[in-house]
Amino acid sequence: MSLGSDIYRQQILDHYKNPRNYGELEDPTYSHIGENPMCGDEIQVDVQIDETNGTIENIAFQGDGCAISLAAASLLSEELQGENIETLQEMDRDDIIDLLGVEISPMRVKCAVLAEKVLQDGYDIYLGEKNQTKTTTED
C-alpha cells in the first residue's frame, strides 16, 4: 500500500468520524432522501441554491451509513458549495471515486455514489423532471 493511498484512507475515516456539513438547513431550496438497501445506508440532503445565478450556496446532509457513503457525502458537500448547479448535474460515479481518492470495490460503488444520486434526483424533482419520494441505488 502506498503512502498516498494511506492518506486518502485517513481522509475517508476523518470525514466519516467528523462529517462536514452534517445536519439540516433551515430553509432549503430542496430536500431529498435516498438509500442503498444493500448496505443499509440512508442519507437526506438539504440544498440552498441562489436562484439568480444557480450557485449552490449551502449543502447539509444527515443519515446513517458506512464509512464510504458518509465520507462521500461529506466530501461532496464541501466540493459543491459555491459551484453552479450544473457542476452537480454533470457529475458521475468516476467523479465521486476520484474525490474519495481510493479504489472502490464494485460492491462499494453504490455506497460511494449515494449522496451524488440523492443530490441529483432531488434537483430533478425540484425542477419537476422527476416524481419520486426516495432515491435508491437499486434504480
C-alpha positions in Angstrom: 0.0 0.0 0.0 1.4 3.4 -0.9 1.7 6.4 1.3 -0.8 8.3 -1.0 -3.3 5.6 -0.5 -2.9 5.7 3.3 -3.5 9.5 3.2 -6.8 9.0 1.3 -7.9 6.3 3.7 -7.2 8.6 6.6 -9.2 11.3 4.8 -12.2 8.9 4.4 -12.0 8.0 8.1 -11.8 11.6 9.1 -14.8 12.6 7.0 -16.7 9.6 8.4 -15.9 10.3 12.1 -16.2 14.1 11.7 -18.5 14.7 8.7 -18.5 18.2 7.3 -21.9 20.0 6.8 -23.7 17.3 8.8 -27.2 18.4 9.9 -30.1 20.2 8.2 -30.7 23.6 6.7 -33.4 25.8 8.0 -34.9 26.9 4.6 -33.5 24.6 1.8 -34.4 25.1 -1.8 -34.9 21.3 -1.9 -34.6 18.3 0.4 -34.4 14.7 -0.7 -33.8 11.3 0.8 -32.2 8.2 -0.5 -30.9 4.7 0.4 -28.6 2.0 -0.5 -30.5 -1.1 0.6 -27.6 -3.4 0.0 -25.5 -1.7 2.7 -28.2 -0.1 4.8 -27.0 3.5 4.0 -29.7 6.2 4.2 -29.0 9.9 3.6 -31.1 13.0 3.5 -29.7 16.1 1.8 -30.8 19.8 2.0 -29.6 22.2 -0.6 -29.9 26.0 -0.9 -29.4 27.4 -4.3 -29.1 31.1 -5.3 -31.9 31.3 -7.8 -30.4 34.3 -9.6 -27.2 32.6 -10.7 -27.7 28.9 -10.0 -24.9 28.7 -7.4 -25.1 26.1 -4.6 -25.0 28.3 -1.5 -25.2 25.5 1.1 -25.5 21.8 1.4 -26.2 19.8 4.5 -26.8 16.1 5.0 -27.8 13.7 7.7 -28.3 10.0 8.0 -26.6 6.7 8.8 -24.3 4.7 6.7 -21.0 3.1 6.2 -17.7 5.0 6.1 -17.7 5.2 2.3 -21.2 6.7 2.0 -20.8 9.2 4.8 -17.3 10.3 3.7 -18.5 10.7 0.1 -21.5 12.8 1.3 -19.1 15.0 3.4 -16.5 15.4 0.7 -19.2 16.1 -1.9 -20.9 18.7 0.3 -17.6 20.6 0.6 -16.8 20.2 -3.1 -20.1 21.6 -4.4 -20.6 24.7 -2.2 -20.1 27.7 -4.3 -20.3 25.8 -7.6 -23.0 26.2 -10.2 -25.8 23.6 -10.0 -24.7 22.4 -13.5 -21.5 21.0 -11.9 -23.6 18.7 -9.8 -25.7 17.6 -12.7 -22.7 16.8 -14.8 -21.1 14.6 -12.1 -20.9 10.8 -12.5 -19.6 7.9 -10.5 -16.0 8.4 -11.6 -16.0 12.0 -10.2 -17.0 10.6 -6.8 -14.4 7.9 -6.8 -11.8 10.5 -7.8 -13.0 12.6 -4.9 -12.6 9.7 -2.5 -9.1 9.1 -3.9 -9.0 5.3 -3.3 -10.0 2.3 -5.4 -13.6 1.2 -4.6 -14.7 -2.4 -4.9 -17.7 -3.0 -7.2 -19.8 -3.8 -4.1 -18.9 -0.4 -2.5 -19.6 1.8 -5.6 -23.3 2.2 -4.6 -22.2 3.4 -1.2 -19.9 5.9 -2.8 -22.4 7.4 -5.2 -25.5 7.5 -2.9 -25.1 11.2 -2.0 -24.5 12.2 -5.6 -27.6 10.4 -6.8 -29.7 11.9 -4.0 -28.5 15.4 -4.7 -29.1 15.0 -8.5 -32.5 13.4 -8.1 -33.6 16.0 -5.6 -32.7 18.7 -8.0 -34.6 17.0 -10.9 -37.6 16.6 -8.6 -37.4 20.3 -7.7 -37.4 21.2 -11.4 -40.4 18.9 -11.9 -38.4 16.5 -14.1 -38.8 13.5 -11.8 -41.6 12.4 -9.5 -40.3 10.1 -6.7 -40.3 10.2 -2.9 -37.0 8.4 -2.4 -33.9 7.6 -4.4 -32.4 4.2 -4.2 -29.1 2.9 -5.6 -31.1 -0.1 -6.9 -32.7 2.1 -9.6 
